[in-house]
Amino acid sequence: LQYPPAPDFAQPGLVFHGTRDDVVPARRSEDYAAGHPNVQLRLLDSDHSLTDVIETIWAESEIFLR
């Protein structure tokens, strides 16, 4: 209870979420991104760990950070 339920920030953000995540539903990230115009959400065909899409994450992070 000492922390807000979701971070709020003004700088650009990039969020990756697996569509097959069985721990945190992708809808949570969709709702968050919908309320934060500075956030880009990338839904990936992966699970909670995203370990099978590391190359995609690196490639898209590089583009985002340029």
VOTIGU-323527 format. One line per field, with one value per atom (N, C-alpha, C, O, CB): residue in three letters; chain; atom name; x, y, z. Coordinates in nm, 3 decimals, decimal comma, padded with zeros to 5 digits. Last residue first. Glycine has a CB too. Layout:
VOTIGU-323527
rest: ALA ...
kette: A ...
atom: CA ...
xx: X ...
yy: Y ...
zz: Z ...
END
This chain:
VOTIGU-323527
rest: ARG ARG ARG ARG ARG LEU LEU LEU LEU LEU PHE PHE PHE PHE PHE ILE ILE ILE ILE ILE GLU GLU GLU GLU GLU SER SER SER SER SER GLU GLU GLU GLU GLU ALA ALA ALA ALA ALA TRP TRP TRP TRP TRP ILE ILE ILE ILE ILE THR THR THR THR THR GLU GLU GLU GLU GLU ILE ILE ILE ILE ILE VAL VAL VAL VAL VAL ASP ASP ASP ASP ASP THR THR THR THR THR LEU LEU LEU LEU LEU SER SER SER SER SER HIS HIS HIS HIS HIS ASP ASP ASP ASP ASP SER SER SER SER SER ASP ASP ASP ASP ASP LEU LEU LEU LEU LEU LEU LEU LEU LEU LEU ARG ARG ARG ARG ARG LEU LEU LEU LEU LEU GLN GLN GLN GLN GLN VAL VAL VAL VAL VAL ASN ASN ASN ASN ASN PRO PRO PRO PRO PRO HIS HIS HIS HIS HIS GLY GLY GLY GLY GLY ALA ALA ALA ALA ALA ALA ALA ALA ALA ALA TYR TYR TYR TYR TYR ASP ASP ASP ASP ASP GLU GLU GLU GLU GLU SER SER SER SER SER ARG ARG ARG ARG ARG ARG ARG ARG ARG ARG ALA ALA ALA ALA ALA PRO PRO PRO PRO PRO VAL VAL VAL VAL VAL VAL VAL VAL VAL VAL ASP ASP ASP ASP ASP ASP ASP ASP ASP ASP ARG ARG ARG ARG ARG THR THR THR THR THR GLY GLY GLY GLY GLY HIS HIS HIS HIS HIS PHE PHE PHE PHE PHE VAL VAL VAL VAL VAL LEU LEU LEU LEU LEU GLY GLY GLY GLY GLY PRO PRO PRO PRO PRO GLN GLN GLN GLN GLN ALA ALA ALA ALA ALA PHE PHE PHE PHE PHE ASP ASP ASP ASP ASP PRO PRO PRO PRO PRO ALA ALA ALA ALA ALA PRO PRO PRO PRO PRO PRO PRO PRO PRO PRO TYR TYR TYR TYR TYR GLN GLN GLN GLN GLN LEU LEU LEU LEU LEU
kette: A A A A A A A A A A A A A A A A A A A A A A A A A A A A A A A A A A A A A A A A A A A A A A A A A A A A A A A A A A A A A A A A A A A A A A A A A A A A A A A A A A A A A A A A A A A A A A A A A A A A A A A A A A A A A A A A A A A A A A A A A A A A A A A A A A A A A A A A A A A A A A A A A A A A A A A A A A A A A A A A A A A A A A A A A A A A A A A A A A A A A A A A A A A A A A A A A A A A A A A A A A A A A A A A A A A A A A A A A A A A A A A A A A A A A A A A A A A A A A A A A A A A A A A A A A A A A A A A A A A A A A A A A A A A A A A A A A A A A A A A A A A A A A A A A A A A A A A A A A A A A A A A A A A A A A A A A A A A A A A A A A A A A A A A A A
atom: N CA C O CB N CA C O CB N CA C O CB N CA C O CB N CA C O CB N CA C O CB N CA C O CB N CA C O CB N CA C O CB N CA C O CB N CA C O CB N CA C O CB N CA C O CB N CA C O CB N CA C O CB N CA C O CB N CA C O CB N CA C O CB N CA C O CB N CA C O CB N CA C O CB N CA C O CB N CA C O CB N CA C O CB N CA C O CB N CA C O CB N CA C O CB N CA C O CB N CA C O CB N CA C O CB N CA C O CB N CA C O CB N CA C O CB N CA C O CB N CA C O CB N CA C O CB N CA C O CB N CA C O CB N CA C O CB N CA C O CB N CA C O CB N CA C O CB N CA C O CB N CA C O CB N CA C O CB N CA C O CB N CA C O CB N CA C O CB N CA C O CB N CA C O CB N CA C O CB N CA C O CB N CA C O CB N CA C O CB N CA C O CB N CA C O CB N CA C O CB N CA C O CB N CA C O CB N CA C O CB N CA C O CB N CA C O CB N CA C O CB N CA C O CB N CA C O CB N CA C O CB
xx: 01,661 01,731 01,665 01,711 01,738 01,504 01,603 01,677 01,749 01,702 01,352 01,285 01,385 01,353 01,216 01,548 01,473 01,411 01,419 01,363 01,620 01,719 01,652 01,694 01,808 01,381 01,437 01,540 01,545 01,503 01,360 01,262 01,307 01,274 01,128 01,582 01,568 01,473 01,502 01,520 01,525 01,648 01,633 01,667 01,769 01,280 01,287 01,410 01,400 01,289 01,366 01,266 01,270 01,265 01,125 01,537 01,590 01,493 01,536 01,615 01,357 01,463 01,516 01,538 01,577 01,152 01,143 01,248 01,229 01,003 01,166 01,172 01,161 01,161 01,062 01,128 01,264 01,277 01,388 01,306 00,898 00,940 01,078 01,138 00,944 00,764 00,910 00,966 01,072 00,979 00,494 00,532 00,681 00,720 00,494 00,514 00,456 00,508 00,560 00,489 00,424 00,515 00,442 00,325 00,643 00,391 00,345 00,443 00,533 00,331 00,357 00,436 00,379 00,327 00,582 00,265 00,220 00,292 00,289 00,064 00,392 00,415 00,372 00,434 00,566 00,301 00,285 00,308 00,251 00,146 00,432 00,410 00,404 00,493 00,523 00,327 00,368 00,332 00,219 00,301 00,217 00,362 00,415 00,535 00,430 -00,049 -00,015 00,135 00,176 -00,071 -00,194 -00,066 -00,020 00,040 00,042 -00,413 -00,421 -00,295 -00,288 -00,455 -00,329 -00,441 -00,454 -00,502 -00,571 -00,140 -00,095 -00,206 -00,178 -00,049 -00,316 -00,215 -00,173 -00,170 -00,093 -00,461 -00,531 -00,433 -00,464 -00,602 -00,251 -00,333 -00,404 -00,408 -00,436 -00,166 -00,076 -00,151 -00,119 00,035 -00,397 -00,345 -00,254 -00,263 -00,268 -00,422 -00,520 -00,473 -00,505 -00,656 -00,248 -00,206 -00,300 -00,260 -00,199 -00,234 -00,306 -00,258 -00,231 -00,456 00,027 -00,033 -00,105 -00,040 00,075 00,045 00,067 -00,001 -00,076 00,219 00,040 -00,061 -00,042 -00,107 -00,054 00,080 00,120 00,009 -00,104 00,150 00,053 00,025 00,070 00,095 00,094 00,136 -00,007 -00,046 -00,164 -00,046 00,368 00,336 00,186 00,118 00,406 00,475 00,392 00,358 00,325 00,261 00,674 00,655 00,572 00,594 00,792 00,672 00,632 00,614 00,546 00,501 00,838 00,812 00,787 00,872 00,932 00,785 00,805 00,769 00,683 00,723 00,887 00,842 00,876 00,982 00,905 00,806 00,895 00,840 00,756 01,037 00,628 00,601 00,688 00,648 00,620 00,463 00,582 00,551 00,458 00,700 00,357 00,316 00,441 00,517 00,205 00,310 00,393 00,337 00,278 00,536 00,033 00,106 00,189 00,143 00,006 -00,044 -00,075 -00,002 00,020 -00,223 00,221 00,103 00,079 00,172 00,120 00,307 00,341 00,214 00,112 00,430 00,214 00,298 00,336 00,390 00,423 00,080 00,000 00,084 00,033 -00,091
yy: 00,563 00,654 00,785 00,872 00,595 00,400 00,484 00,580 00,668 00,397 00,256 00,347 00,446 00,564 00,266 00,096 00,194 00,300 00,419 00,123 -00,059 00,023 00,132 00,248 -00,065 -00,190 -00,096 -00,004 00,116 -00,174 -00,355 -00,248 -00,145 -00,027 -00,306 -00,526 -00,449 -00,332 -00,222 -00,540 -00,636 -00,559 -00,470 -00,352 -00,653 -00,767 -00,662 -00,574 -00,452 -00,724 -00,952 -00,851 -00,735 -00,619 -00,913 -01,106 -01,034 -00,924 -00,815 -01,133 -01,213 -01,121 -01,040 -00,920 -01,199 -01,392 -01,277 -01,170 -01,052 -01,217 -01,581 -01,630 -01,516 -01,541 -01,731 -01,454 -01,499 -01,547 -01,553 -01,610 -01,359 -01,296 -01,344 -01,279 -01,145 -01,447 -01,427 -01,354 -01,291 -01,560 -01,482 -01,383 -01,350 -01,235 -01,431 -01,552 -01,570 -01,461 -01,359 -01,712 -01,420 -01,480 -01,497 -01,461 -01,392 -01,221 -01,359 -01,435 -01,505 -01,426 -00,896 -00,997 -01,135 -01,164 -00,990 -00,568 -00,700 -00,803 -00,795 -00,714 -00,274 -00,379 -00,511 -00,561 -00,384 00,056 -00,082 -00,175 -00,157 -00,105 00,359 00,271 00,128 00,085 00,287 00,641 00,500 00,428 00,435 00,429 00,888 00,882 00,738 00,717 00,957 00,862 00,882 00,879 00,869 01,014 00,658 00,729 00,746 00,656 00,652 00,499 00,616 00,699 00,799 00,574 00,292 00,374 00,503 00,604 00,295 00,169 00,244 00,336 00,446 00,147 00,046 00,143 00,231 00,354 00,071 -00,129 -00,023 00,086 00,205 -00,081 -00,293 -00,220 -00,103 00,008 -00,314 -00,403 -00,314 -00,232 -00,116 -00,394 -00,553 -00,455 -00,354 -00,234 -00,526 -00,729 -00,620 -00,513 -00,395 -00,675 -00,930 -00,824 -00,705 -00,592 -00,877 -01,039 -01,030 -00,911 -00,803 -01,018 -01,201 -01,068 -01,057 -01,066 -00,954 -01,482 -01,423 -01,286 -01,258 -01,410 -01,573 -01,631 -01,581 -01,632 -01,784 -01,436 -01,419 -01,473 -01,424 -01,268 -01,429 -01,556 -01,555 -01,660 -01,670 -01,183 -01,211 -01,343 -01,366 -01,213 -01,000 -01,124 -01,149 -01,137 -01,241 -00,671 -00,764 -00,884 -00,870 -00,694 -00,384 -00,512 -00,602 -00,609 -00,579 -00,038 -00,153 -00,274 -00,267 -00,123 00,258 00,144 00,023 -00,015 00,119 00,611 00,476 00,371 00,391 00,455 00,949 00,839 00,703 00,684 00,851 01,105 01,076 00,961 00,884 01,042 01,111 01,196 01,164 01,192 01,339 00,861 00,932 01,006 00,970 00,835 00,653 00,759 00,837 00,876 00,851 00,307 00,428 00,528 00,491 00,390 00,192 00,190 00,318 00,424 00,179 00,215 00,091 00,079 -00,032 00,081 00,351 00,367 00,239 00,162 00,488 00,202 00,240 00,261 00,197 00,134 00,111 00,230 00,280 00,390 00,202 -00,121 00,000 00,127 00,237 00,000
zz: -03,034 -03,128 -03,137 -03,211 -03,265 -02,879 -02,811 -02,905 -02,858 -02,740 -03,065 -02,971 -02,910 -02,891 -02,858 -03,184 -03,264 -03,173 -03,202 -03,348 -02,961 -03,030 -03,113 -03,111 -03,120 -02,906 -02,807 -02,873 -02,843 -02,689 -03,125 -03,109 -03,006 -03,018 -03,069 -03,080 -03,205 -03,189 -03,235 -03,317 -02,826 -02,850 -02,973 -02,969 -02,867 -02,882 -02,780 -02,801 -02,794 -02,638 -03,072 -03,108 -03,010 -03,050 -03,111 -02,913 -03,031 -03,075 -03,112 -03,147 -02,722 -02,682 -02,801 -02,789 -02,615 -02,724 -02,814 -02,781 -02,809 -02,807 -02,531 -02,670 -02,772 -02,893 -02,694 -02,290 -02,324 -02,468 -02,521 -02,232 -02,169 -02,294 -02,342 -02,427 -02,275 -01,940 -01,934 -02,056 -02,046 -01,920 -02,008 -01,908 -01,911 -01,888 -01,771 -02,363 -02,231 -02,136 -02,181 -02,176 -02,691 -02,594 -02,462 -02,449 -02,576 -02,922 -02,911 -02,823 -02,871 -03,052 -02,777 -02,847 -02,823 -02,715 -02,804 -02,796 -02,755 -02,842 -02,965 -02,768 -02,703 -02,803 -02,742 -02,648 -02,848 -02,650 -02,607 -02,724 -02,831 -02,547 -02,557 -02,670 -02,616 -02,544 -02,779 -02,378 -02,372 -02,501 -02,550 -02,252 -02,372 -02,388 -02,392 -02,408 -02,276 -02,305 -02,446 -02,475 -02,590 -02,492 -02,099 -02,101 -02,245 -02,303 -02,018 -02,113 -02,027 -02,024 -01,953 -01,890 -02,272 -02,319 -02,238 -02,289 -02,313 -02,110 -02,227 -02,280 -02,328 -02,338 -01,924 -01,881 -01,999 -01,987 -01,821 -02,087 -02,013 -01,971 -01,980 -01,890 -02,175 -02,272 -02,204 -02,256 -02,339 -01,936 -02,009 -02,112 -02,136 -02,076 -01,878 -01,780 -01,849 -01,825 -01,665 -02,091 -02,078 -01,980 -01,997 -02,033 -02,046 -02,136 -02,128 -02,155 -02,280 -01,706 -01,833 -01,917 -01,863 -01,806 -01,564 -01,571 -01,706 -01,810 -01,554 -01,606 -01,473 -01,465 -01,372 -01,444 -01,858 -01,769 -01,625 -01,534 -01,772 -02,168 -02,028 -01,939 -01,944 -01,995 -02,438 -02,371 -02,226 -02,167 -02,445 -02,514 -02,528 -02,463 -02,435 -02,676 -02,321 -02,392 -02,397 -02,296 -02,328 -02,368 -02,291 -02,379 -02,496 -02,241 -02,328 -02,397 -02,308 -02,187 -02,432 -02,359 -02,278 -02,368 -02,471 -02,199 -02,343 -02,431 -02,343 -02,263 -02,530 -02,303 -02,250 -02,354 -02,439 -02,124 -02,263 -02,349 -02,287 -02,227 -02,489 -01,943 -02,055 -02,139 -02,092 -02,003 -01,727 -01,843 -01,964 -02,077 -01,805 -01,528 -01,572 -01,701 -01,774 -01,593 -01,276 -01,366 -01,402 -01,313 -01,303 -01,197 -01,205 -01,305 -01,406 -01,244 -01,010 -01,138 -01,145 -01,104 -01,262 -00,744 -00,815 -00,949 -00,997 -00,837 -00,533 -00,619 -00,699 -00,721 -00,714 -00,216 -00,353 -00,435 -00,410 -00,418 00,022 00,026 -00,113 -00,127 00,104 00,000 00,000 00,000 -00,020 00,119
END
